[in-house]
Amino acid sequence: EPVFHRFGVVAAAASLDALLCATAQTATHALEVRCPRCPNLSDDEVYLLHAAAAAQHGDLVSARSQLQRWLPAAVAAWTLGPVCGLGRLFANAGLILPLRSTSDEMRDQAAGASSREARRCTLH
């Protein structure tokens, strides 16, 4: 919570807590979450960031798709509320999450996807 306080998004902790509680209770598989000192994100952490960024930018279809990578469909639909709240609170604090390509989209790009998709970048 000190980081949330430092960036003026203390209320975002409740949204994150709701998402993590739903994940802890209903995830379809164990999520890989690396320690803060790890220089690389796990695939699961990347999917979570993709979901939050998509929700922040109003792309609820993509946000739900990302959430369904580890949550049942009904829970993914429910967690859109907390994820949208998280994105809104971050945006209000000037913390804009960039939209990025997912690994699935990267494979599509390599197979000749549209030039619009090809211009996106990855997290790493």
C-alpha positions in Angstrom: 0.0 0.0 0.0 2.9 2.5 0.4 3.4 2.5 -3.4 -0.3 3.2 -3.9 -0.1 6.0 -1.4 3.0 7.5 -3.0 1.2 7.7 -6.4 -2.1 8.9 -5.0 -4.1 5.7 -5.8 -4.8 4.3 -2.4 -8.4 3.5 -3.4 -7.0 1.3 -6.2 -5.9 -1.2 -3.5 -9.5 -2.2 -3.0 -10.0 -2.9 -6.7 -6.8 -4.9 -6.8 -7.8 -6.8 -3.7 -11.2 -7.7 -5.2 -9.4 -9.1 -8.4 -6.9 -11.0 -6.4 -9.5 -12.5 -4.0 -11.6 -13.6 -7.0 -8.4 -15.1 -8.5 -7.4 -16.9 -5.2 -10.9 -18.4 -5.0 -11.6 -19.4 -8.6 -8.5 -19.4 -10.7 -8.4 -22.3 -13.2 -4.7 -22.8 -12.7 -2.0 -21.5 -10.3 -0.7 -18.1 -11.4 3.0 -17.4 -11.6 3.8 -14.2 -9.8 7.5 -13.4 -9.5 9.2 -11.4 -6.8 9.6 -7.6 -7.2 13.3 -8.0 -7.8 12.9 -10.3 -10.8 13.8 -8.4 -14.0 11.2 -10.2 -16.1 7.4 -10.6 -15.8 5.7 -14.0 -15.9 3.2 -14.6 -18.6 0.5 -14.4 -16.0 1.6 -11.0 -14.8 1.7 -9.9 -18.5 -1.9 -11.1 -19.0 -3.0 -9.2 -15.9 -1.4 -6.0 -17.2 -3.0 -6.5 -20.6 -6.4 -6.9 -18.9 -5.9 -3.7 -16.8 -4.7 -1.7 -19.8 -7.5 -2.9 -22.0 -10.1 -2.0 -19.3 -8.5 1.4 -18.8 -8.8 2.1 -22.5 -12.4 0.9 -22.6 -11.8 -2.3 -24.5 -13.8 -4.6 -22.3 -13.9 -7.5 -24.8 -10.1 -7.7 -24.7 -10.0 -7.2 -20.9 -12.4 -10.0 -20.4 -10.5 -12.2 -22.8 -7.3 -11.7 -20.8 -9.1 -12.4 -17.5 -10.5 -15.6 -18.9 -7.0 -16.9 -19.3 -7.1 -17.8 -15.6 -10.7 -17.1 -14.4 -14.0 -18.8 -15.3 -16.1 -16.8 -17.7 -18.6 -15.6 -15.1 -15.9 -14.6 -12.7 -14.0 -12.8 -15.5 -17.2 -10.8 -16.3 -17.6 -9.9 -12.6 -14.0 -8.8 -12.2 -14.3 -6.3 -15.0 -15.8 -4.0 -12.4 -12.7 -4.0 -10.2 -10.3 -4.0 -13.2 -12.1 -1.0 -14.7 -12.1 0.8 -11.3 -8.4 0.1 -11.1 -7.8 1.5 -14.5 -10.0 4.6 -13.9 -8.2 5.4 -10.6 -4.8 5.0 -12.2 -5.9 7.2 -15.2 -7.2 9.9 -12.7 -3.7 9.9 -11.1 -2.0 10.2 -14.6 -0.9 6.6 -14.6 -1.8 5.4 -18.1 -1.2 1.8 -18.9 -0.1 1.3 -22.5 -1.9 -1.1 -24.8 0.4 -3.8 -25.8 0.3 -6.9 -28.0 -0.2 -10.2 -26.3 1.9 -13.3 -27.1 -1.1 -14.6 -29.1 -1.2 -11.4 -31.1 2.6 -11.6 -31.6 2.2 -15.1 -33.2 -0.6 -13.7 -35.5 1.7 -10.8 -36.5 4.4 -13.2 -37.4 1.9 -15.1 -39.6 1.0 -11.9 -41.4 -1.6 -10.1 -39.3 -2.7 -6.5 -40.2 -0.2 -3.7 -40.2 -2.1 -1.9 -37.5 -1.5 -4.9 -35.1 2.1 -5.1 -36.3 2.9 -1.6 -35.1 2.2 -2.5 -31.5 5.1 -3.3 -29.2 5.5 -5.9 -26.5 6.2 -5.6 -22.8 9.7 -7.0 -23.1 
